Amino acid sequence: MLKITLKRSLIGSKKNQIATAHSLCLKRPGDVSSQPDNDATKGKIAILSHLVEVAQS
């Protein structure tokens, strides 16, 4: 499992980045989500790499 934390606001982000963050259950800075460690999740993290922090849980 990966622990994903939204570190920066989504204000000013592209629509696809906002949709990706919402699919990870991240809406506000400080929100934390646990997601499985698979290729789909890693692709979503790549889109939001400048906004999130990822840790193993």
Secondary structure as the mmCIF struct_conf table of DSSP 4:
data_model
#
loop_
_struct_conf.conf_type_id
_struct_conf.id
_struct_conf.beg_label_comp_id
_struct_conf.beg_label_asym_id
_struct_conf.beg_label_seq_id
_struct_conf.end_label_comp_id
_struct_conf.end_label_asym_id
_struct_conf.end_label_seq_id
STRN STRN1 LEU A 2 LEU A 6
BEND BEND1 ARG A 8 ARG A 8
TURN_TY1_P TURN_TY1_P1 ILE A 11 GLY A 12
HELX_RH_AL_P HELX_RH_AL_P1 LYS A 15 SER A 23
TURN_TY1_P TURN_TY1_P2 LEU A 24 CYS A 25
BEND BEND2 ARG A 28 ARG A 28
TURN_TY1_P TURN_TY1_P3 PRO A 29 GLY A 30
STRN STRN2 VAL A 32 GLN A 35
BEND BEND3 ASN A 38 ASN A 38
HELX_RH_AL_P HELX_RH_AL_P2 ASP A 39 ILE A 47
TURN_TY1_P TURN_TY1_P4 LEU A 48 LEU A 51
STRN STRN3 VAL A 52 GLN A 56
#
